[in-house]
């Protein structure tokens, strides 16, 4: 995914902070639930995403995220929307 | 506590520089390091103290196996997560509403600690937090005793916590002239019953006891430190921050506690006094104790706030632990800094550790007093355990 590496860098740090799981252990297929992250943790992550990229993630966006890969894709898409570029 | 070594120090942060009070009694440990980083960042410091203390108490009690719906929690805070409120408010003003932590609300509520402990232990019989300022810890332990007596639970984790050593709380108490300004001699600042006292010192931390029905404790062969014999209450209905002048409210709380415990004044060998080191409060309590116990000859009185400072909603709980240890070890801890006893105080205030000997019929009893802004007075009674006896709940 284009821009995925950038997102992965700070997302890894954030998840490490919120869930205590080392960034290097994260894989795109890692399930959010397996990280011990609940809905409140996800809102923390959404706040960080907005800080970093301007991406605004809705409750529906957050609920739809099952894996780390979903989170990265969601943030990239929302970031492109925030930047005004069409989502392809 | 037995050594009488003061925990009061100069406040190290810059935030106190322009305040008239620049001393406090911070905890010796960082509770976040005990809790674990990930969990700790979801908790206010007062919740961290409570969970850390609950883990210790639970482990000391032998981690009893209890049906979740027979295990309760009664743990409170007098103020709640003030530090979290303040930092959230900073973030709110500086960055906007959406940037505050999603844990802001659970970190500010005074029953947050009870919730965390119930989750930690899987306690489903109830998680309660009675709030009555500085009487909160004692009232909540009293509620825990009632949970067992009324048959709602077999085991209750009970206590109180506080962590408000902040610019706002220090300023708030300082502007009421409630705090000691002995900034040049921190370790001498908390001096209950001493003529030179000039206010209390803010402390922080948590105290937790494990209460258990006698039947449950006996069945599992638990080590019993003391009998949680009863609790009593009153309200001054007089002034929001000053006690009833003749100590009548305090007297009623103590008398009610003894009646509730089925203990006579003659059985009382020791009082862990509320005495915070304020000029007005200490003599009032002394008068109330003397009136309730009929003179109190032979009763050793101590204020452990002389070393811990005042933990507000955590005070009664930490002092309950001290009372239980006094029963179990038959020793009263000293009141530090008692150099010149206030002559209006007619009690025997311990200035060194003192052996406690039974002085009446029945098991020796120890009182723990707490009084709060709002006019609430509360006392708990802790007795020596006689395994042949028939007293109600137990342990700590």
Interface residues (C-beta under 8 A of the other chain):
Chain A: X17 X18 X19 X20 X36 X40 X43 X44 X47 X50 X51
Chain B: X36 X37 X38 X41 X42 X98 X99 X101 X102 X103
